[in-house]
Amino acid sequence: MKSIILSLAVLACIVCRPVWAEEASAKRWRDQAEFSFVQTGGNTDVMTLSLKNLLTYRVSQPLSLSWKVEALNSIKSGTQTAERYLTELRGDYQVTQRMYG
């Protein structure tokens, strides 16, 4: 019974593989997120919070757009020691394999 189920699962993967390949190649959106929280104690108490996100959209083969957002906040012994906010919008056009603008 187990071999029949395994055979059917392998057959389904082989049949559906071209559909999955088309979906993967048509994928235009990509999102990367990062979250960091550090809290330490000792002679001084330090707490750092960092958030980052990068959203990329491929308009066509040579053209892609990206939007980056970052936030950083750090507190040391109740006093804010670092605060940074950043946003960046970028467009890339790949002229050749090794050159883009």
C-alpha positions as CSV (number, residue, x, y, z in Angstrom):
1,M,0.0,0.0,0.0
2,K,2.8,2.4,0.9
3,S,4.6,1.7,-2.4
4,I,1.4,2.6,-4.4
5,I,0.9,5.9,-2.5
6,L,4.6,6.7,-3.1
7,S,4.3,5.9,-6.8
8,L,1.2,8.1,-7.1
9,A,3.0,10.9,-5.3
10,V,6.0,10.7,-7.6
11,L,3.7,10.5,-10.7
12,A,1.8,13.6,-9.5
13,C,5.1,15.5,-9.0
14,I,6.3,14.6,-12.6
15,V,3.0,15.6,-14.1
16,C,2.7,18.9,-12.2
17,R,6.3,19.9,-12.6
18,P,5.8,21.9,-15.8
19,V,3.0,23.9,-14.2
20,W,5.3,24.7,-11.2
21,A,8.1,25.7,-13.5
22,E,5.9,28.2,-15.3
23,E,4.7,29.7,-12.0
24,A,8.3,30.1,-10.8
25,S,9.5,31.7,-14.0
26,A,6.5,34.1,-14.0
27,K,7.3,35.2,-10.4
28,R,7.9,38.9,-10.5
29,W,7.6,39.9,-6.9
30,R,10.2,39.2,-4.2
31,D,10.1,40.3,-0.6
32,Q,12.8,40.0,2.0
33,A,12.2,41.0,5.6
34,E,14.5,41.1,8.6
35,F,13.6,41.6,12.3
36,S,16.3,41.9,15.0
37,F,15.8,42.5,18.7
38,V,18.7,42.4,21.2
39,Q,18.4,43.1,24.9
40,T,21.4,42.7,27.2
41,G,22.0,43.6,30.8
42,G,25.0,44.1,33.1
43,N,26.6,47.3,34.1
44,T,24.4,49.0,31.5
45,D,21.1,47.8,30.0
46,V,21.0,48.0,26.2
47,M,18.1,47.3,24.0
48,T,18.3,47.4,20.1
49,L,15.4,47.0,17.7
50,S,16.0,46.8,13.9
51,L,13.5,46.3,11.1
52,K,14.3,45.9,7.4
53,N,12.3,45.1,4.3
54,L,13.3,44.9,0.6
55,L,10.5,44.6,-2.0
56,T,11.6,43.9,-5.6
57,Y,9.4,43.9,-8.7
58,R,10.7,42.7,-12.1
59,V,8.9,44.8,-14.7
60,S,10.6,43.0,-17.6
61,Q,13.7,41.0,-18.2
62,P,16.2,44.0,-18.1
63,L,14.2,46.3,-15.8
64,S,13.5,45.8,-12.1
65,L,12.3,48.2,-9.3
66,S,13.1,47.9,-5.6
67,W,12.0,49.6,-2.5
68,K,14.0,49.3,0.8
69,V,12.7,50.4,4.2
70,E,14.8,50.3,7.4
71,A,14.3,51.4,11.0
72,L,16.7,51.2,13.9
73,N,16.2,52.2,17.5
74,S,18.6,51.7,20.4
75,I,18.2,52.5,24.1
76,K,21.0,52.4,26.7
77,S,20.1,52.7,30.4
78,G,16.8,54.5,29.6
79,T,18.5,57.0,27.2
80,Q,18.0,56.7,23.5
81,T,21.4,56.4,21.8
82,A,20.5,55.6,18.2
83,E,17.6,56.3,16.0
84,R,17.6,55.8,12.2
85,Y,14.9,55.7,9.6
86,L,15.6,55.1,5.9
87,T,13.7,54.5,2.7
88,E,15.1,54.0,-0.8
89,L,13.5,53.6,-4.2
90,R,15.7,52.2,-6.9
91,G,15.3,51.2,-10.5
92,D,17.8,48.9,-12.3
93,Y,18.2,48.4,-16.1
94,Q,20.5,45.6,-17.1
95,V,22.2,46.7,-20.3
96,T,24.5,43.6,-20.7
97,Q,25.3,40.6,-18.6
98,R,27.8,42.6,-16.5
99,M,26.6,46.2,-16.8
100,Y,23.5,47.9,-15.5
101,G,22.3,51.4,-14.9
